[in-house]
Amino acid sequence: MKAPLETAGPFSLGIKMQISAAQTNSIQSFRHEMRGAGCWGACYEVACFIEHQFGWRRVDGVYALPDGRPIFYHSWNMLDDGVILDGTADQFGEGRDVAVCSTGDDVSLR
């Protein structure tokens, strides 16, 4: 059984999760591969990879800026406990990489 990873940063809100460093590295590696192949954001491809690799359901929606303005279609994953995992959060320039947050917090509502 994996030890909980306590995440830190503006998107993580100190959530304890069952995501290992190896899983995070795998997500980052696949994201890098997809972007190298010409996928700019690669959110759909990375979310599909996460769903197939780890079983965490892909969710599609619209990403909104902090002020609420919708800017584009985006894909992310939801873990069984409702935690949101965004494998391509780095593309938004908000200081996040592979990001996690609980449902209902300010960031997840965007």
C-alpha positions in Angstrom: 0.0 0.0 0.0 1.3 3.5 -0.9 2.0 5.9 1.8 -0.1 9.1 1.6 1.6 12.0 -0.1 0.8 15.3 1.4 0.9 17.8 -1.4 1.7 21.4 -1.1 1.2 24.5 -3.2 -1.6 26.8 -4.2 -3.7 24.1 -5.9 -3.2 21.3 -3.4 -4.6 22.7 -0.2 -2.6 20.2 1.9 -4.7 17.2 0.8 -3.3 13.8 1.7 -3.6 11.6 -1.3 -2.6 8.1 -2.4 -0.5 9.3 -5.3 3.1 8.1 -5.3 6.1 9.9 -6.6 6.4 7.2 -9.3 2.9 7.9 -10.5 3.6 11.6 -10.6 6.8 11.0 -12.5 4.9 8.7 -15.0 2.3 11.5 -15.6 5.0 14.1 -16.1 7.0 11.8 -18.5 3.9 11.1 -20.6 2.9 14.8 -20.7 6.4 15.6 -21.9 6.2 12.9 -24.6 2.9 14.2 -25.8 4.0 17.8 -25.9 7.2 16.7 -27.8 4.9 15.1 -30.4 3.1 18.4 -31.0 0.3 18.4 -28.5 0.5 21.9 -27.0 -1.4 21.5 -23.7 -2.0 17.7 -24.1 -4.7 17.8 -21.4 -7.0 15.3 -23.2 -4.2 12.9 -24.0 -2.7 13.1 -20.4 -6.2 12.6 -18.8 -6.8 9.6 -21.0 -3.4 8.2 -20.0 -4.1 8.7 -16.3 -7.5 7.0 -16.7 -6.1 4.0 -18.5 -2.9 3.7 -16.4 -4.4 4.4 -12.9 -8.2 4.0 -13.3 -9.0 7.6 -12.3 -12.0 8.8 -14.3 -11.4 11.5 -17.0 -13.6 14.6 -16.7 -14.0 17.2 -19.5 -15.1 20.7 -19.0 -14.2 24.4 -19.4 -11.3 25.9 -17.6 -11.9 29.4 -16.2 -9.5 32.1 -15.1 -9.5 33.1 -11.4 -11.9 36.0 -12.3 -14.4 33.4 -13.6 -13.9 34.0 -17.4 -14.0 30.7 -19.3 -11.0 30.4 -21.6 -11.0 26.9 -23.1 -12.0 23.3 -23.0 -9.9 21.2 -20.6 -9.6 17.6 -19.3 -8.6 16.4 -15.9 -9.2 13.3 -13.6 -11.2 12.6 -10.6 -10.1 10.1 -7.9 -12.6 7.8 -6.2 -12.7 10.1 -3.1 -13.6 13.2 -5.2 -10.1 14.7 -5.3 -9.4 16.3 -8.6 -6.0 15.6 -10.3 -4.9 17.9 -13.2 -2.0 16.3 -15.0 -1.5 19.4 -17.1 -2.0 22.2 -14.7 1.5 23.6 -15.5 0.2 25.0 -18.8 -1.8 27.7 -17.0 1.2 29.6 -15.6 -0.1 29.6 -12.1 2.8 27.8 -10.5 1.3 24.3 -10.5 2.6 21.1 -12.1 0.6 17.9 -11.5 -2.0 19.5 -9.3 -4.6 18.2 -6.9 -7.5 19.8 -5.1 -10.6 18.7 -3.3 -14.0 19.2 -4.9 -15.8 22.3 -3.7 -12.8 24.5 -3.1 -12.4 27.7 -5.0 -9.9 26.3 -7.6 -12.1 23.2 -8.4 -15.1 25.4 -8.9 -13.4 27.3 -11.8 
